């Protein structure tokens, strides 16, 4: 960590006042006291059809303090980090802790681990000025229009960059900090051919400006739009289905959410009681790695101060572990997985850091040939409606019909129905095209014999 840069976000004086507040909570009789502070700076330029629409700069900060008292917790928050002291905030949390329900499984981490990860902060993020940010957004729009003459309007092309720091302090001596930078570019556009008009968007992100390929983002957004033009009807039936990597990200993220120990304990997970069982195709191995070198989600510590780690969730289709906080690990009698995320106004909860499947050995083109007569699904709508207990789903989808081993005409208004367990078991092949979308990765997936409802 770059200490001088970190201190531009969270000063030594602020940290000292937080330590004083923790000691005050202990004086009141607290069993435990924690302070979690986050400060970020961001800049954004947004253009529309060649004209600047918005240019903004912001700095945000927040503090959440948590007091543990006889198995109960109290949380108080503030956005005013310039206060003379925070003793009254800890006092408020102390008083609120008397009102909560008792929980015998509350735990706190002991100090451990070091920040031995590659820096998550790149100083090049600070070199851009307003004119350069505007130019980035303008270039993105120009690249999309250059990629396709069918681009009829750009609703928004934007460039954003920023940096931020977080710090967790506890009465046990935990001092878990992070400093990181990021930048992103996104475009939303419309394409038109004849009387048909379709919308599309694409984005990418990285640690520093040179890590983002504006031309590639513009091309992909334009291609997505072109592929959706003049869709045809698809007769209802059973088809081989290929999932685009972007769709696979959403699907695997849904699976990871159901592997939260919190969801299992609340009996809100399809995979409760399935540890050690085959729940997916043996082709699928799914990992979450908080210490992945150069991963955009990598952090040295989780939201409770535990050193992050690599967790293999599924190995050759077999469920290896749930994702735990300290609390759920204690309740289920197992080791924690250092999978806690944290906000300023809530108790720690399960999160993922860098979630990715193991790549397969075949190209996407090979999977298209294997799915002759089927459908490449490029977009799914409504995954949030999946029943987490039964796994039943019925979601909207659109994509491309596969003919002669090549994705061809657009098909839309599809109904992708079934059960999430069937989706996982019916994985017949995985592509070798592992692709990152922020802190999650996907790849091309072939599913055999899936039910699709047409218009």
C-alpha positions in Angstrom: 0.0 0.0 0.0 1.2 3.5 -0.8 0.9 5.1 2.7 1.1 8.8 1.5 -1.7 8.2 -1.0 -3.7 6.3 1.6 -3.4 9.2 4.0 -5.0 11.5 1.4 -8.2 9.5 1.9 -7.9 8.5 5.6 -5.7 10.7 7.7 -3.7 9.6 10.8 -5.8 12.1 12.8 -9.1 10.4 11.6 -7.7 7.0 12.5 -6.7 8.2 15.9 -10.2 9.5 16.6 -11.6 6.1 15.6 -9.3 4.4 18.0 -10.4 6.8 20.7 -14.0 5.9 19.9 -13.3 2.2 20.2 -11.7 2.7 23.6 -14.7 4.7 24.7 -17.0 1.8 23.7 -14.9 -0.5 25.8 -15.1 1.9 28.7 -18.9 1.7 28.4 -18.7 -2.1 28.8 -18.8 -3.3 25.2 -17.5 -6.8 24.5 -16.4 -5.6 21.0 -16.2 -2.4 19.0 -15.4 -1.8 15.4 -15.1 1.1 13.0 -15.3 0.8 9.2 -14.6 3.8 7.1 -14.6 4.3 3.4 -13.6 7.3 1.3 -13.6 7.6 -2.5 -13.0 10.2 -5.2 -14.5 9.9 -8.6 -14.7 11.8 -11.9 -17.0 11.2 -14.9 -17.5 12.5 -18.4 -20.7 11.7 -20.3 -21.4 12.6 -23.9 -24.5 12.1 -26.1 -24.4 12.2 -29.9 -21.1 14.1 -30.0 -22.0 16.7 -27.3 -20.9 16.9 -23.7 -23.9 16.0 -21.5 -22.3 15.9 -18.0 -18.9 16.4 -16.3 -18.7 15.6 -12.6 -16.3 15.2 -9.8 -17.3 13.9 -6.4 -15.8 12.8 -3.1 -17.7 10.5 -0.8 -17.0 9.2 2.7 -18.8 7.2 5.3 -18.3 5.6 8.7 -20.1 2.8 10.3 -19.4 1.7 13.9 -20.5 -1.5 15.4 -20.7 -2.4 19.1 -21.1 -5.9 20.5 -22.8 -6.3 23.8 -23.8 -9.6 25.4 -24.3 -11.2 22.1 -26.2 -8.3 20.6 -25.1 -5.7 18.1 -25.7 -2.0 17.6 -24.7 0.0 14.5 -24.5 3.7 14.0 -23.3 5.6 10.9 -22.3 9.1 9.8 -21.0 10.7 6.6 -19.3 13.5 8.5 -15.7 12.4 8.9 -14.6 15.8 10.1 -16.2 15.5 13.5 -14.1 16.4 16.5 -14.5 12.9 17.9 -16.8 9.9 17.4 -17.4 8.9 21.0 -21.1 10.0 20.7 -21.5 7.7 17.7 -20.1 4.7 19.6 -22.4 5.8 22.5 -25.4 5.6 20.1 -24.3 2.2 18.8 -23.9 1.0 22.5 -27.5 2.1 23.3 -28.8 0.4 20.1 -27.1 -2.8 21.0 -29.4 -3.2 24.0 -32.3 -3.5 21.6 -31.1 -6.2 19.3 -31.7 -9.9 19.4 -29.1 -12.0 21.1 -27.0 -14.1 18.8 -24.6 -16.7 20.3 -22.7 -17.0 17.0 -21.2 -13.5 16.8 -17.5 -13.6 16.3 -14.6 -11.2 15.6 -11.4 -11.9 13.8 -8.0 -12.0 15.5 -5.2 -9.8 13.8 -3.5 -11.9 11.1 -2.2 -11.7 7.5 -0.3 -9.0 5.6 -0.9 -7.0 2.4 1.3 -9.0 0.1 -0.8 -8.5 -3.0 0.2 -6.4 -6.0 -0.9 -2.8 -5.6 -4.5 -2.2 -6.3 -3.7 1.5 -6.8 -2.2 2.9 -10.0 -1.0 6.5 -9.9 -1.8 6.9 -13.7 -5.4 7.2 -12.6 -4.6 10.7 -11.4 -3.0 11.9 -14.6 -6.2 12.5 -16.5 -7.7 16.0 -16.7 -11.2 17.0 -17.6 -10.4 17.5 -21.3 -8.9 14.0 -21.5 -11.9 12.4 -19.9 -14.2 14.1 -22.3 -12.0 13.0 -25.2 -12.2 9.4 -23.9 -16.0 9.5 -24.0 -16.0 11.1 -27.4 -13.5 8.5 -28.7 -15.8 5.7 -27.5 -18.7 7.1 -29.3 -16.7 7.6 -32.5 -15.4 4.1 -32.4 -18.9 2.7 -32.1 -20.1 4.7 -35.1 -17.0 3.7 -37.1 -17.7 0.1 -36.3 -21.2 0.2 -37.9 -23.1 2.5 -40.2 -26.3 1.2 -38.6 -25.6 3.1 -35.3 -28.4 5.7 -35.4 -28.0 7.3 -32.0 -25.7 7.2 -29.0 -27.8 7.6 -25.8 -24.7 7.8 -23.6 -21.0 7.2 -23.9 -19.2 7.7 -20.6 -15.7 7.6 -19.0 -15.3 7.3 -15.3 -12.3 6.9 -13.1 -11.5 7.2 -9.4 -9.8 5.8 -6.3 -10.7 5.0 -2.8 -9.6 3.6 0.5 -11.2 1.6 3.3 -10.1 0.9 6.8 -11.4 -1.6 9.5 -10.3 -1.2 13.1 -11.4 -3.3 16.0 -10.7 -3.5 19.7 -8.8 -6.8 19.0 -6.2 -4.9 17.1 -7.3 -5.7 13.6 -6.3 -3.0 11.2 -7.5 -4.1 7.7 -7.0 -1.5 5.0 -7.3 -1.3 1.2 -6.4 1.3 -1.4 -7.4 0.9 -5.0 -8.1 2.7 -8.3 -10.4 1.9 -11.2 -11.6 3.3 -14.4 -14.5 2.3 -16.7 -16.0 3.1 -20.0 -19.5 2.3 -21.2 -21.7 3.0 -24.1 -25.5 2.7 -24.8 -26.6 3.1 -28.3 -29.3 2.4 -30.9 -28.9 0.7 -34.2 -31.4 0.8 -37.1 -32.0 -1.0 -40.3 -35.2 -0.3 -42.2 -38.0 0.0 -39.7 -36.3 -2.0 -37.0 -34.5 -0.2 -34.2 -32.6 -2.0 -31.4 -30.7 -0.9 -28.3 -27.4 -2.3 -27.1 -24.7 -1.5 -24.6 -21.2 -2.6 -23.6 -18.6 -1.7 -21.0 -15.2 -2.6 -19.6 -13.1 -1.6 -16.6 -9.5 -1.7 -15.4 -7.1 -0.2 -12.9 -5.6 2.5 -15.1 -6.6 4.3 -18.3 -4.4 2.3 -20.7 -6.0 -1.0 -19.5 -9.2 -0.2 -21.4 -9.7 -0.6 -25.1 -12.2 2.0 -26.2 -12.3 0.7 -29.8 -13.1 -2.8 -28.6 -16.0 -1.6 -26.4 -17.4 0.5 -29.3 -17.2 -2.4 -31.7 -18.8 -4.9 -29.4 -21.7 -2.5 -28.5 -22.3 -1.9 -32.2 -22.1 -5.7 -33.0 -24.5 -6.5 -30.2 -27.0 -4.0 -31.7 -26.6 -5.3 -35.3 -27.1 -8.9 -34.1 -30.5 -8.0 -32.6 -31.9 -6.4 -35.8 -34.9 -7.9 -37.5 -35.5 -10.9 -35.1 -37.3 -14.0 -36.3 -39.7 -16.2 -34.3 -38.4 -19.4 -32.9 -40.8 -22.4 -32.6 -41.1 -23.7 -29.1 -39.2 -26.9 -28.5 -36.0 -28.4 -27.2 -32.7 -27.2 -28.5 -29.0 -27.3 -27.9 -28.2 -23.9 -26.3 -24.9 -22.0 -26.2 -24.5 -19.3 -23.5 -22.5 -16.3 -24.4 -19.8 -15.5 -21.7 -21.7 -12.5 -20.6 -24.7 -14.6 -19.9 -22.6 -17.2 -18.2 -21.3 -14.5 -15.8 -24.9 -13.8 -14.7 -25.8 -17.5 -14.3 -22.6 -18.4 -12.3 -23.1 -15.3 -10.1 -26.6 -16.6 -9.3 -25.2 -20.0 -8.4 -22.5 -18.4 -6.1 -25.3 -16.4 -4.4 -27.0 -19.6 -3.5 -23.8 -21.0 -2.0 -23.9 -18.3 0.7 -24.0 -20.0 4.1 -26.4 -17.3 5.2 -28.8 -18.4 2.5 -28.3 -22.1 3.5 -29.0 -21.4 7.2 -32.1 -19.5 6.4 -33.2 -22.4 4.2 -33.2 -20.1 1.2 -30.8 -22.1 -1.0 -31.3 -24.8 -3.6 -28.0 -26.3 -2.4 -28.6 -26.6 1.3 -27.3 -29.9 2.6 -25.5 -30.7 -0.6 -21.9 -30.5 0.5 -19.8 -33.3 -1.1 -22.5 -34.0 -3.7 -22.5 -33.7 -7.4 -24.6 -30.6 -8.2 -23.3 -29.7 -11.7 -21.6 -31.3 -14.7 -18.2 -32.7 -13.9 -16.9 -30.2 -16.5 -17.6 -27.3 -14.1 -15.1 -26.1 -11.5 -16.0 -22.7 -9.9 -13.6 -20.7 -7.8 -13.6 -17.4 -5.9 -10.2 -16.1 -5.2 -9.7 -12.9 -3.1 -6.0 -13.0 -3.7 -5.9 -13.4 -7.5 -2.9 -11.6 -8.9 -4.2 -8.4 -10.6 -7.8 -9.4 -10.0 -10.1 -6.4 -10.0 -11.8 -7.8 -6.9 -8.7 -8.7 -5.0 -8.3 -7.4 -1.5 -5.8 -8.4 1.3 -8.6 -8.8 3.9 -12.3 -9.5 3.9 -14.9 -7.3 5.6 -14.2 -8.8 9.0 -10.4 -8.5 8.9 -9.6 -12.1 7.8 -6.9 -12.6 5.2 -8.6 -13.4 1.9 -8.1 -16.8 0.3 -8.8 -19.0 -2.7 -12.1 -20.9 -2.3 -13.0 -23.7 -4.7 -16.8 -23.8 -4.6 -17.4 -26.5 -7.1 -14.7 -29.0 -8.2 -15.6 -31.1 -11.2 -19.2 -30.5 -10.3 -19.0 -31.5 -6.7 -20.0 -28.9 -4.0 -16.9 -28.3 -1.9 -17.8 -25.4 0.4 -20.3 -22.7 1.2 -19.2 -19.1 1.5 -19.0 -18.0 5.2 -18.7 -15.1 7.5 -17.3 -15.7 10.9 -20.8 -15.9 12.3 -22.0 -18.6 9.8 -18.8 -20.6 10.1 -19.3 -20.7 13.9 -23.0 -21.7 13.6 -22.2 -24.5 11.1 -19.1 -25.6 13.0 -16.6 -25.2 10.1 -13.7 -23.0 9.2 -14.4 -19.5 7.8 -13.8 -18.8 4.2 -12.9 -15.1 4.6 -15.8 -14.2 2.3 -17.3 -11.3 4.2 -18.2 -8.0 2.6 -19.0 -4.9 4.5 -20.9 -1.7 4.2 -21.0 1.2 6.7 -24.6 0.5 7.8 -24.9 -3.2 8.1 -23.4 -6.3 9.6 -20.9 -8.2 7.5 -22.4 -10.4 4.8 -21.2 -12.9 2.3 -19.6 -11.6 -0.9 -17.4 -12.9 -3.7 -14.1 -11.3 -4.8 -12.9 -12.7 -8.1 -15.4 -15.4 -9.2 -14.5 -17.5 -12.3 -15.0 -21.0 -13.8 -12.1 -23.1 -15.0 -11.7 -22.7 -18.8 -12.6 -25.6 -21.1 -10.5 -26.9 -24.0 -12.7 -26.0 -27.0 -13.1 -22.8 -29.0 -16.5 -21.0 -29.1 -16.6 -21.9 -32.8 -16.4 -25.6 -31.9 -19.2 -25.3 -29.5 -21.4 -23.6 -32.2 -20.8 -26.5 -34.5 -21.8 -28.9 -31.7 -25.0 -26.9 -31.2 -26.1 -27.1 -34.9 -29.7 -26.0 -35.2 -29.7 -24.5 -31.7 -29.5 -21.1 -30.3 -26.8 -18.8 -29.0 -28.2 -17.0 -26.0 -26.7 -13.5 -25.8 -29.1 -11.9 -23.2 -31.2 -13.2 -20.3 -33.7 -11.0 -18.5 -35.2 -11.7 -15.1 -32.6 -14.0 -13.4 -33.5 -12.2 -10.1 -36.9 -14.0 -10.3 -35.4 -17.4 -9.9 -36.8 -19.3 -6.9 -33.7 -19.8 -4.6 -35.3 -22.7 -2.8 -36.6 -24.8 -5.7 -34.3 -23.4 -8.4 -37.3 -23.1 -10.8 -37.0 -20.4 -13.4 -38.7 -18.9 -16.3 -36.9 -16.0 -17.8 -36.8 -14.0 -21.0 -34.0 -14.4 -23.5 -32.8 -13.3 -26.9 -30.0 -14.5 -29.1 -29.0 -15.9 -32.5 -30.1 -19.0 -34.3 -27.2 -21.3 -35.2 -27.1 -22.6 -38.7 -24.2 -24.5 -40.4 -22.3 -24.0 -37.2 -22.5 -20.2 -37.3 -24.7 -17.8 -35.3 -27.0 -16.3 -37.9 -30.4 -14.5 -37.6 -31.7 -12.9 -34.4 -34.4 -14.6 -32.3 -36.1 -12.8 -29.4 -39.0 -13.0 -27.0 -37.8 -16.4 -26.0 -38.7 -18.1 -22.7 -35.9 -19.9 -21.1 -37.6 -22.2 -18.6 -36.7 -25.1 -16.3 -34.7 -25.6 -13.2 -31.3 -24.2 -12.3 -30.1 -27.7 -11.3 -30.9 -28.9 -14.8 -28.9 -26.1 -16.3 -25.9 -27.1 -14.3 -26.2 -30.8 -15.0 -26.7 -30.3 -18.7 -23.4 -28.5 -19.3 -22.0 -30.5 -22.3 -18.9 -28.4 -23.1 -17.0 -25.4 -21.9 -15.2 -22.9 -24.1 -11.5 -21.9 -23.8 -12.5 -18.2 -24.0 -12.4 -17.2 -20.3 -13.4 -13.5 -20.2 -13.5 -11.1 -17.3 -16.3 -8.6 -16.7 -15.0 -6.6 -13.8 -14.5 -9.1 -10.9 -16.4 -12.0 -12.5 -15.4 -14.1 -15.4 -17.5 -16.1 -17.9 -16.9 -18.3 -20.9 -19.0 -19.9 -23.7 -21.1 -22.8 -22.3 -22.9 -25.5 -24.3 -26.1 -26.8 -22.7 -27.7 -29.9 -24.2 -31.4 -30.4 -24.9 -32.9 -27.3 -23.3 -36.6 -26.2 -23.5 -37.1 -22.9 -25.2 -40.5 -21.2 -25.7 -40.9 -19.1 -28.8 -43.2 -16.2 -29.6 
